[in-house]
Amino acid sequence: MKIFSLLLLFTASLSAEVPEIFKGLFEEEVPVKANIGLVVPPAEIDKFMAKVEIAARKNPEWFKEYSAAAKPGVPLPFHENLGLTKEEYDEYIALWAKREFKPTEEVILVLRKTIGDTWTLTATGSAGVISTLRYNPSKDSFHSPGGDLNRLKDINTDENHILGAWTAKEWRFQENSLLGLTKLNFAVGKFNKGEFGIIIYHAQEISPKGSRVHDKSIVLRFPLGKATQVKPQTKPKKNK
């Protein structure tokens, strides 16, 4: 009985408290199904996008300045220079509201405690690249092969954002060198409706001349709650 009690005590000592940023999203060593995907609006929106593209080519300086002043991830506010009438713009916004998240690949995520009191989200498939990031709770930063990601202002969007309304913690690594600009952003959070969690990974490499050498974006959405966790497989009983 004493040995059993000691084993329980030893097992408990190995388990560490999940960092605040992962609470409510993951449990230690519990696999969770997630989907890599992208947001797709109805095909009818393309005709309006084409008109805006033509208008942008006709007035590139104005469009660049107008786009830079707008919120990222949401439709540009109405302006006559966009090449749309007010009626067309309203129809465009109505179609935008019907956008949907389309899964492209199912992966597995597992939160694990790693060396040096750090934590890693191990991921399968195309999401495997996020497994190279290690979170240090004492510094509230992620470490990547390129360097440390520093904490940015929290993300808090509304329904007009391309992904909808969601909140998240975000970190960024950025380095300028003779080889160009390297950026890596990583965000962890959940949608405001509380049904799904979200992870965003975005890595960019830009040459000294301004061309994109590498650009990889991953959007992961995963249901919250124990019902969505991957259950361990049990071996079938052998017939006697």
Backbone hydrogen bonds in HBPLUS format (Angstrom, degrees):
<---DONOR---> <-ACCEPTOR-->    atom                        ^
c    i                          cat <-CA-CA->   ^        H-A-AA   ^      H-
h    n   atom  resd res      DA  || num        DHA   H-A  angle D-A-AA Bond
n    s   type  num  typ     dist DA aas  dist angle  dist       angle   num
A0005-SER N   A0001-MET O   3.04 MM   4  6.31 156.7  2.09 146.3 152.3     1
A0006-LEU N   A0002-LYS O   2.91 MM   4  6.18 153.8  1.98 147.9 155.3     2
A0007-LEU N   A0003-ILE O   2.93 MM   4  6.19 150.5  2.02 146.6 154.7     3
A0008-LEU N   A0004-PHE O   3.05 MM   4  6.36 154.6  2.11 147.4 153.7     4
A0009-LEU N   A0005-SER O   3.00 MM   4  6.24 155.1  2.06 145.6 152.4     5
A0010-PHE N   A0006-LEU O   2.85 MM   4  6.06 155.6  1.91 147.6 154.2     6
A0011-THR N   A0007-LEU O   2.91 MM   4  6.09 158.4  1.96 148.0 153.6     7
A0012-ALA N   A0008-LEU O   2.97 MM   4  6.14 157.4  2.03 145.6 151.7     8
A0013-SER N   A0009-LEU O   3.05 MM   4  6.26 145.5  2.17 140.9 149.9     9
A0014-LEU N   A0010-PHE O   3.26 MM   4  6.56 135.6  2.47 139.3 149.8    10
A0014-LEU N   A0011-THR O   3.20 MM   3  5.30 133.6  2.43  96.9 108.9    11
A0015-SER N   A0012-ALA O   3.23 MM   3  5.31 137.7  2.41  97.6 108.7    12
A0022-PHE N   A0019-PRO O   3.00 MM   3  5.69 152.8  2.07 121.0 128.6    13
A0023-LYS N   A0020-GLU O   3.23 MM   3  5.23 148.8  2.33 101.1 110.1    14
A0025-LEU N   A0022-PHE O   3.00 MM   3  5.36 154.9  2.06 131.6 134.7    15
A0026-PHE N   A0022-PHE O   3.02 MM   4  5.74 161.6  2.06 166.9 166.4    16
A0030-VAL N   A0027-GLU O   3.26 MM   3  5.55 152.8  2.34 135.8 129.1    17
A0029-GLU N   A0111-LEU O   2.77 MM  82  5.54 178.8  1.77 166.9 167.0    18
A0230-VAL N   A0031-PRO O   2.92 MM 199  5.37 162.4  1.95 132.7 138.3    19
A0032-VAL N   A0109-LEU O   2.84 MM  77  5.18 148.1  1.94 146.8 157.2    20
A0109-LEU N   A0032-VAL O   2.86 MM  77  5.18 162.5  1.89 149.8 155.7    21
A0034-ALA N   A0107-VAL O   2.91 MM  73  5.32 161.6  1.95 150.7 150.2    22
A0107-VAL N   A0034-ALA O   2.83 MM  73  5.32 166.3  1.85 149.9 154.5    23
A0035-ASN N   A0221-ARG O   2.88 MM 186  5.36 163.9  1.90 149.1 154.1    24
A0221-ARG N   A0035-ASN O   2.96 MM 186  5.36 160.7  2.00 145.7 150.9    25
A0036-ILE N   A0105-GLU O   2.79 MM  69  5.16 163.2  1.82 159.9 163.1    26
A0104-THR N   A0036-ILE O   2.68 MM  68  5.68 174.0  1.69 156.9 155.7    27
A0105-GLU N   A0036-ILE O   3.31 MM  69  5.16 149.6  2.40 140.2 137.9    28
A0037-GLY N   A0219-VAL O   3.14 MM 182  5.96 149.3  2.24 156.9 165.3    29
A0038-LEU N   A0102-LYS O   3.15 MM  64  5.42 152.4  2.23 134.0 138.7    30
A0102-LYS N   A0038-LEU O   2.74 MM  64  5.42 179.8  1.74 160.9 160.9    31
A0040-VAL N   A0100-GLU O   2.76 MM  60  5.38 164.1  1.79 158.2 158.8    32
A0100-GLU N   A0040-VAL O   2.93 MM  60  5.38 160.2  1.97 132.5 135.9    33
A0045-ILE N   A0042-PRO O   3.10 MM   3  5.95 169.5  2.11 124.4 127.7    34
A0046-ASP N   A0043-ALA O   3.07 MM   3  5.80 165.2  2.09 122.4 126.4    35
A0048-PHE N   A0045-ILE O   3.10 MM   3  5.56 131.3  2.34 109.5 121.3    36
A0049-MET N   A0045-ILE O   3.12 MM   4  6.45 156.2  2.18 151.1 158.5    37
A0050-ALA N   A0046-ASP O   2.91 MM   4  6.11 151.1  1.99 149.3 156.4    38
A0051-LYS N   A0047-LYS O   3.39 MM   4  6.58 148.9  2.49 131.5 138.2    39
A0052-VAL N   A0048-PHE O   3.09 MM   4  6.41 156.4  2.14 148.5 154.6    40
A0053-GLU N   A0049-MET O   2.92 MM   4  6.14 151.7  2.00 146.0 154.1    41
A0054-ILE N   A0050-ALA O   3.05 MM   4  6.32 154.1  2.12 145.1 151.2    42
A0055-ALA N   A0051-LYS O   3.03 MM   4  6.28 159.5  2.07 146.4 152.0    43
A0056-ALA N   A0052-VAL O   2.89 MM   4  6.08 147.7  1.99 145.2 154.2    44
A0057-ARG N   A0053-GLU O   3.10 MM   4  6.36 149.2  2.19 144.5 151.6    45
A0058-LYS N   A0054-ILE O   3.16 MM   4  6.45 143.8  2.30 142.6 152.3    46
A0059-ASN N   A0055-ALA O   3.15 MM   4  6.35 139.5  2.32 141.4 151.3    47
A0063-PHE N   A0059-ASN O   3.06 MM   4  6.22 166.7  2.08 156.8 161.1    48
A0064-LYS N   A0060-PRO O   2.94 MM   4  6.04 158.5  1.99 148.5 153.7    49
A0065-GLU N   A0061-GLU O   3.13 MM   4  6.33 162.7  2.16 147.6 151.8    50
A0066-TYR N   A0062-TRP O   2.84 MM   4  6.01 160.6  1.87 155.2 161.3    51
A0067-SER N   A0063-PHE O   2.87 MM   4  5.91 159.4  1.91 147.5 152.9    52
A0068-ALA N   A0064-LYS O   3.06 MM   4  6.13 154.4  2.13 141.0 147.9    53
A0069-ALA N   A0065-GLU O   3.31 MM   4  6.48 140.2  2.48 139.0 147.5    54
A0070-ALA N   A0067-SER O   3.16 MM   3  5.29 152.3  2.24 103.5 111.8    55
A0162-ILE N   A0073-GLY O   2.69 MM  89  5.33 136.2  1.88 143.9 158.1    56
A0082-LEU N   A0079-HIS O   2.98 MM   3  5.64 167.1  2.00 121.6 125.5    57
A0083-GLY N   A0080-GLU O   3.37 MM   3  6.09 169.8  2.38 116.3 118.8    58
A0089-TYR N   A0085-THR O   2.88 MM   4  6.12 157.3  1.93 152.5 159.2    59
A0090-ASP N   A0086-LYS O   2.98 MM   4  6.18 156.1  2.04 144.6 150.4    60
A0091-GLU N   A0087-GLU O   3.10 MM   4  6.34 149.8  2.19 141.7 149.7    61
A0092-TYR N   A0088-GLU O   2.89 MM   4  6.13 151.1  1.97 145.6 154.2    62
A0093-ILE N   A0089-TYR O   2.95 MM   4  6.27 155.2  2.01 150.8 156.5    63
A0094-ALA N   A0090-ASP O   3.05 MM   4  6.25 150.3  2.14 140.0 148.0    64
A0095-LEU N   A0091-GLU O   3.01 MM   4  6.30 150.6  2.10 146.5 153.8    65
A0096-TRP N   A0092-TYR O   2.91 MM   4  6.16 151.2  2.00 145.7 154.6    66
A0097-ALA N   A0093-ILE O   3.08 MM   4  6.32 145.7  2.20 143.4 150.9    67
A0098-LYS N   A0095-LEU O   2.97 MM   3  5.29 153.0  2.04 108.0 116.7    68
A0099-ARG N   A0096-TRP O   3.19 MM   3  5.57 162.3  2.22 117.9 118.1    69
A0124-THR N   A0108-ILE O   3.15 MM  16  5.48 139.3  2.33 143.9 154.3    70
A0110-VAL N   A0122-THR O   2.89 MM  12  5.11 148.2  1.99 144.8 153.5    71
A0122-THR N   A0110-VAL O   2.81 MM  12  5.11 150.2  1.90 162.7 152.8    72
A0112-ARG N   A0120-THR O   2.85 MM   8  5.33 164.6  1.88 157.3 162.6    73
A0120-THR N   A0112-ARG O   2.82 MM   8  5.33 161.6  1.85 156.2 162.7    74
A0114-THR N   A0118-THR O   2.65 MM   4  5.19 172.7  1.65 145.3 147.6    75
A0119-TRP N   A0135-TYR O   2.85 MM  16  4.96 147.4  1.95 134.0 144.9    76
A0135-TYR N   A0119-TRP O   2.68 MM  16  4.96 169.3  1.69 153.9 154.3    77
A0127-ALA N   A0124-THR O   3.29 MM   3  5.84 137.3  2.49 138.5 137.3    78
A0128-GLY N   A0125-GLY O   3.05 MM   3  5.61 162.4  2.09 120.3 122.8    79
A0130-ILE N   A0127-ALA O   3.08 MM   3  6.11 159.7  2.12 133.2 135.8    80
A0131-SER N   A0128-GLY O   2.97 MM   3  5.48 155.7  2.03 114.4 122.2    81
A0132-THR N   A0129-VAL O   3.23 MM   3  5.87 169.1  2.24 115.9 119.2    82
A0133-LEU N   A0130-ILE O   3.17 MM   3  5.65 168.5  2.18 114.8 118.0    83
A0134-ARG N   A0143-HIS O   3.04 MM   9  5.16 155.5  2.11 137.6 145.4    84
A0143-HIS N   A0134-ARG O   2.77 MM   9  5.16 149.1  1.86 138.5 148.7    85
A0136-ASN N   A0141-SER O   2.87 MM   5  5.57 169.4  1.88 165.8 168.5    86
A0139-LYS N   A0136-ASN O   3.16 MM   3  5.54 136.9  2.36 108.6 119.4    87
A0140-ASP N   A0136-ASN O   2.78 MM   4  5.66 123.8  2.10 146.1 163.4    88
A0141-SER N   A0136-ASN O   3.41 MM   5  5.57 152.9  2.49 136.6 141.6    89
A0149-LEU N   A0142-PHE O   2.68 MM   7  5.08 171.9  1.68 157.4 159.3    90
A0144-SER N   A0147-GLY O   2.82 MM   3  5.14 164.8  1.84 140.4 145.2    91
A0147-GLY N   A0144-SER O   3.08 MM   3  5.14 134.6  2.29 101.7 114.0    92
A0150-ASN N   A0172-ARG O   2.87 MM  22  5.28 151.7  1.95 138.7 129.3    93
A0172-ARG N   A0150-ASN O   2.82 MM  22  5.28 149.4  1.91 136.7 145.0    94
A0152-LEU N   A0170-GLU O   2.80 MM  18  5.43 168.3  1.81 149.4 147.0    95
A0155-ILE N   A0168-ALA O   2.83 MM  13  5.02 159.2  1.88 150.3 155.2    96
A0168-ALA N   A0155-ILE O   3.04 MM  13  5.02 148.8  2.14 132.1 134.6    97
A0157-THR N   A0166-TRP O   3.03 MM   9  5.52 169.3  2.04 160.0 161.3    98
A0161-HIS N   A0158-ASP O   3.10 MM   3  5.83 162.3  2.13 121.9 126.9    99
A0164-GLY N   A0161-HIS O   2.81 MM   3  4.87 150.9  1.89 107.5 117.4   100
A0192-ASN N   A0165-ALA O   2.99 MM  27  5.69 170.5  1.99 133.4 135.9   101
A0167-THR N   A0190-LYS O   3.04 MM  23  5.81 163.7  2.07 165.2 162.6   102
A0190-LYS N   A0167-THR O   2.98 MM  23  5.81 146.5  2.09 161.1 171.7   103
A0169-LYS N   A0188-VAL O   2.94 MM  19  5.48 160.5  1.98 150.8 146.5   104
A0188-VAL N   A0169-LYS O   2.97 MM  19  5.48 150.2  2.06 150.2 159.5   105
A0171-TRP N   A0186-PHE O   2.85 MM  15  5.33 150.9  1.93 149.8 159.6   106
A0186-PHE N   A0171-TRP O   2.97 MM  15  5.33 157.5  2.02 146.8 150.5   107
A0173-PHE N   A0184-LEU O   2.81 MM  11  5.03 156.4  1.86 145.2 153.4   108
A0184-LEU N   A0173-PHE O   2.83 MM  11  5.03 146.5  1.94 151.3 153.1   109
A0175-GLU N   A0182-THR O   2.91 MM   7  5.24 153.0  1.99 149.6 156.4   110
A0182-THR N   A0175-GLU O   2.91 MM   7  5.24 161.7  1.95 152.3 158.4   111
A0177-SER N   A0180-GLY O   2.92 MM   3  5.25 157.8  1.97 146.2 153.5   112
A0180-GLY N   A0177-SER O   3.03 MM   3  5.25 158.2  2.08 106.1 113.1   113
A0181-LEU N   A0206-ILE O   2.78 MM  25  5.02 149.5  1.88 147.4 155.2   114
A0206-ILE N   A0181-LEU O   2.77 MM  25  5.02 164.8  1.80 151.8 157.2   115
A0183-LYS N   A0204-GLN O   2.90 MM  21  5.13 165.9  1.92 148.8 152.1   116
A0204-GLN N   A0183-LYS O   2.84 MM  21  5.13 163.9  1.86 151.7 153.6   117
A0185-ASN N   A0202-HIS O   2.85 MM  17  5.16 164.7  1.87 149.9 154.5   118
A0202-HIS N   A0185-ASN O   2.96 MM  17  5.16 159.0  2.01 151.9 152.6   119
A0187-ALA N   A0200-ILE O   2.93 MM  13  5.10 153.8  2.00 145.2 151.7   120
A0200-ILE N   A0187-ALA O   2.98 MM  13  5.10 158.0  2.03 138.0 143.8   121
A0189-GLY N   A0198-ILE O   2.92 MM   9  5.27 158.2  1.97 161.1 161.4   122
A0198-ILE N   A0189-GLY O   2.87 MM   9  5.27 162.9  1.90 127.9 127.3   123
A0191-PHE N   A0196-PHE O   2.97 MM   5  5.74 163.9  2.00 153.1 157.3   124
A0194-GLY N   A0191-PHE O   2.93 MM   3  5.59 159.7  1.97 118.9 125.8   125
A0224-LEU N   A0195-GLU O   2.99 MM  29  5.75 154.7  2.06 143.5 141.8   126
A0197-GLY N   A0222-PHE O   2.69 MM  25  5.21 166.2  1.71 158.8 161.1   127
A0222-PHE N   A0197-GLY O   3.15 MM  25  5.21 160.1  2.19 130.9 135.5   128
A0199-ILE N   A0220-LEU O   2.96 MM  21  5.01 152.4  2.04 140.8 145.9   129
A0220-LEU N   A0199-ILE O   2.82 MM  21  5.01 171.6  1.83 160.7 161.8   130
A0201-TYR N   A0218-ILE O   2.96 MM  17  5.08 162.7  1.99 148.2 153.7   131
A0218-ILE N   A0201-TYR O   2.77 MM  17  5.08 155.3  1.83 155.2 159.9   132
A0203-ALA N   A0216-LYS O   2.86 MM  13  5.24 161.4  1.90 153.4 158.0   133
A0216-LYS N   A0203-ALA O   2.86 MM  13  5.24 163.7  1.89 153.6 159.2   134
A0205-GLU N   A0214-HIS O   2.79 MM   9  4.84 151.4  1.87 142.6 140.5   135
A0213-VAL N   A0205-GLU O   2.73 MM   8  5.30 154.2  1.79 149.2 156.6   136
A0214-HIS N   A0205-GLU O   3.20 MM   9  4.84 158.6  2.25 132.3 132.8   137
A0207-SER N   A0211-SER O   2.80 MM   4  5.37 161.2  1.84 165.3 164.3   138
A0210-GLY N   A0207-SER O   2.86 MM   3  5.20 162.8  1.89 115.3 120.8   139
A0228-THR N   A0225-GLY O   3.22 MM   3  5.93 161.0  2.26 117.7 122.6   140
A0229-GLN N   A0226-LYS O   3.11 MM   3  5.30 159.3  2.16 107.9 114.3   141
